[in-house]
């Protein structure tokens, strides 16, 4: 039995190695693209350190300062103040459904 297992392992390993190397070579460009995108995202985030993050109004989509409590454009509340009774997630004040679990508000 041991001889058969060693023979099968000896036959399977070169095939597995070839398959692995083929997959690695074929995905190399994709992995480089993803790594570059992640690096660019980190660079942008690092450049935004110390800057005020903007918050988009859920009603009119106006960009507001993160310290604003109400939209500068339409006056809507920017804080998620409607708690879901099902999961406890905070939602926009006029939400019909929970952002997290989809529970319908009454």
C-alpha positions as CSV (number, residue, x, y, z in Angstrom):
1,X,0.0,0.0,0.0
2,X,2.8,2.4,0.8
3,X,4.4,2.0,-2.6
4,X,1.1,2.8,-4.3
5,X,0.6,5.9,-2.2
6,X,4.1,7.1,-2.9
7,X,3.6,6.5,-6.6
8,X,0.3,8.5,-6.6
9,X,1.9,11.3,-4.7
10,X,4.8,11.4,-7.1
11,X,2.4,11.6,-10.1
12,X,0.1,14.1,-8.5
13,X,2.7,16.6,-7.2
14,X,4.1,17.7,-10.6
15,X,0.6,18.3,-11.9
16,X,-0.3,20.3,-8.8
17,X,2.9,22.3,-9.0
18,X,2.2,23.1,-12.7
19,X,-1.4,24.1,-12.0
20,X,-0.2,26.4,-9.1
21,X,2.5,28.0,-11.3
22,X,0.1,28.5,-14.2
23,X,-2.5,30.2,-11.9
24,X,0.2,32.4,-10.3
25,X,1.5,33.5,-13.7
26,X,-1.9,34.2,-15.1
27,X,-3.1,36.3,-12.1
28,X,0.2,38.2,-11.7
29,X,-1.1,41.3,-13.6
30,X,-4.4,41.3,-11.7
31,X,-2.7,41.1,-8.4
32,X,-0.4,44.0,-9.4
33,X,-3.5,46.1,-10.4
34,X,-5.2,45.4,-7.1
35,X,-2.0,46.2,-5.1
36,X,-1.6,49.5,-7.0
37,X,-5.2,50.5,-6.3
38,X,-4.8,49.7,-2.6
39,X,-1.6,51.7,-2.5
40,X,-3.3,54.7,-4.2
41,X,-6.2,54.5,-1.7
42,X,-3.8,54.5,1.2
43,X,-2.0,57.5,-0.3
44,X,-5.2,59.4,-0.7
45,X,-6.3,58.5,2.8
46,X,-2.9,59.6,4.2
47,X,-3.2,62.9,2.4
48,X,-6.6,63.5,4.0
49,X,-5.3,63.1,7.6
50,X,-6.1,66.3,9.4
51,X,-8.6,67.4,6.8
52,X,-12.3,67.7,7.5
53,X,-14.2,64.7,6.2
54,X,-17.3,65.5,4.3
55,X,-20.7,64.0,5.0
56,X,-23.3,63.7,2.2
57,X,-26.9,64.6,3.0
58,X,-29.3,61.7,2.5
59,X,-32.0,64.0,1.1
60,X,-30.3,66.4,-1.3
61,X,-26.8,64.8,-1.5
62,X,-25.0,68.1,-0.6
63,X,-21.5,67.6,0.9
64,X,-21.4,69.0,4.4
65,X,-18.6,69.3,7.0
66,X,-18.5,66.3,9.3
67,X,-19.1,68.6,12.3
68,X,-22.4,69.7,10.8
69,X,-25.6,68.4,12.5
70,X,-27.9,69.7,9.8
71,X,-27.5,70.0,6.0
72,X,-26.3,73.4,4.9
73,X,-28.4,73.1,1.7
74,X,-31.8,71.7,2.8
75,X,-31.7,71.7,6.6
76,X,-32.2,67.9,7.0
77,X,-30.7,66.2,10.1
78,X,-27.4,64.5,9.2
79,X,-27.2,62.3,12.2
80,X,-28.6,58.8,12.0
81,X,-31.1,59.0,14.8
82,X,-33.7,56.3,14.0
83,X,-32.8,53.1,15.8
84,X,-34.0,49.8,14.3
85,X,-36.1,47.8,16.8
86,X,-34.9,44.6,15.2
87,X,-31.1,45.0,15.3
88,X,-30.4,48.3,16.9
89,X,-28.7,49.9,13.9
90,X,-28.8,53.7,13.6
91,X,-30.6,54.9,10.4
92,X,-31.4,58.1,8.7
93,X,-34.4,59.9,10.4
94,X,-36.7,59.3,7.4
95,X,-35.6,55.8,6.5
96,X,-38.3,53.3,5.5
97,X,-36.1,50.3,6.0
98,X,-33.1,49.5,8.2
99,X,-29.7,49.9,6.5
100,X,-28.3,46.8,8.3
101,X,-31.1,44.2,8.4
102,X,-33.8,45.5,6.1
103,X,-36.5,45.6,8.8
104,X,-39.4,47.8,7.6
105,X,-40.1,50.8,9.9
106,X,-43.7,51.5,10.8
